[in-house]
Amino acid sequence: MISYKLQEPTWNTPLVKIPKGRERYGANVFAKLEAVNPTGTHKDRGSAMVVLEMIEKGYGTAVCASSGNAALSLSAFMYMNELKAKIFVGSNVSKEKLDLIRIFKPEIEIVEGDYMAATQKVIEAAEKHGYYNANAGYCQAKIVGNAYIGREIAPFSPDVVVCPTNNGTHLVGVWEGLKRAGVSPRMIAATSQFTKIADSIHGFYRLEEPKISNAVNDSGGQFVSVSDKELVEETISLAKQGILSEPASAASAAALKHVDLEENDIVVCIITGNALKFPKRMRKILCSR
Ligand SMILES: Cc1ncc(COP(=O)(O)O)c(C=O)c1O
């Protein structure tokens, strides 16, 4: 049995061929299934490294702003390791998401305002109480955790890697892992700043800049913005091909329509989130066609 506790995140998530990849995008397209991680998201890669660093440095409480996957993952990993999570969420958080986060009993504080207002509270709390700051943009351990994803896909020598992107912790980490393994595919940041259906990438807050732009530019990649219409279409298409992706992570495959691909290109789309965590949203999307 794999233990996710007190060790490096050495588990290997599956890389599967997207059956209609060639037909839909004109290349060999693979999905890296981060949705199979313990809490259904790539965020577990970062959380595992956060745990290691906290234990090494003697922290008891981690603090983070998030209303979704990052909060759920951090809370679960704190719970597994008998550490504490304090989560700040913006006042616009949905009940469906709050219910999920509450499973692992973190302390939750609702902040008047949005994600950036919640992030400000994290900075203050970390400074005032000496908590471990696990917020995107302030936590190198999360980048290190995501680098393991890059390391795992490097042996397949991808020409293009697509990461759903908001703060960019994920993309920057994947790029680090690939580079360290001597592979440099074009890095595509799949974004959707004004989306109404892919909360996890809404806002495109870019807290990891300038590292995100450096990764995209140094690799010869690009930023792609996808519409909600494209996200709906891709979420449905992936579901019909056996890949249950939340809309935010379907952005990786949706972005391919905006990328020049060669017939023999090997493309890896990171599927960062499991659809089953958001049943209301998924029902609405799958029933829309
Ligand atoms: C499912 C999913 N995909 C992608 C992202 C974007 O990750 P990052 O903020 O590291 O760019 C998130 C972040 O919340 C997410 O939950």
The ligand as a MOL file (V3000), in Angstrom:
LIG
                    3D

  0  0  0     0  0            999 V3000
M  V30 BEGIN CTAB
M  V30 COUNTS 16 16 0 0 0
M  V30 BEGIN ATOM
M  V30 1 C -8.3570 21.7130 -10.8160 0
M  V30 2 C -7.3570 22.8190 -10.8550 0
M  V30 3 N -6.6390 22.9800 -11.9720 0
M  V30 4 C -5.7340 23.9570 -12.0690 0
M  V30 5 C -5.5160 24.8560 -11.0330 0
M  V30 6 C -4.5220 25.9440 -11.2240 0
M  V30 7 O -3.3750 25.7330 -10.4710 0
M  V30 8 P -2.4040 26.9450 -10.2090 0
M  V30 9 O -3.1390 27.9110 -9.3110 0
M  V30 10 O -1.2280 26.3350 -9.5530 0
M  V30 11 O -2.0970 27.5930 -11.5070 0
M  V30 12 C -6.2410 24.7220 -9.8540 0
M  V30 13 C -6.0290 25.6640 -8.7520 0
M  V30 14 O -6.8430 25.8450 -7.9000 0
M  V30 15 C -7.1790 23.6670 -9.7550 0
M  V30 16 O -7.8900 23.4870 -8.6400 0
M  V30 END ATOM
M  V30 BEGIN BOND
M  V30 1 1 1 2
M  V30 2 1 2 3
M  V30 3 2 2 15
M  V30 4 2 3 4
M  V30 5 1 4 5
M  V30 6 1 5 6
M  V30 7 2 5 12
M  V30 8 1 6 7
M  V30 9 1 7 8
M  V30 10 2 8 9
M  V30 11 1 8 10
M  V30 12 1 8 11
M  V30 13 1 12 13
M  V30 14 1 12 15
M  V30 15 2 13 14
M  V30 16 1 15 16
M  V30 END BOND
M  V30 END CTAB
M  END
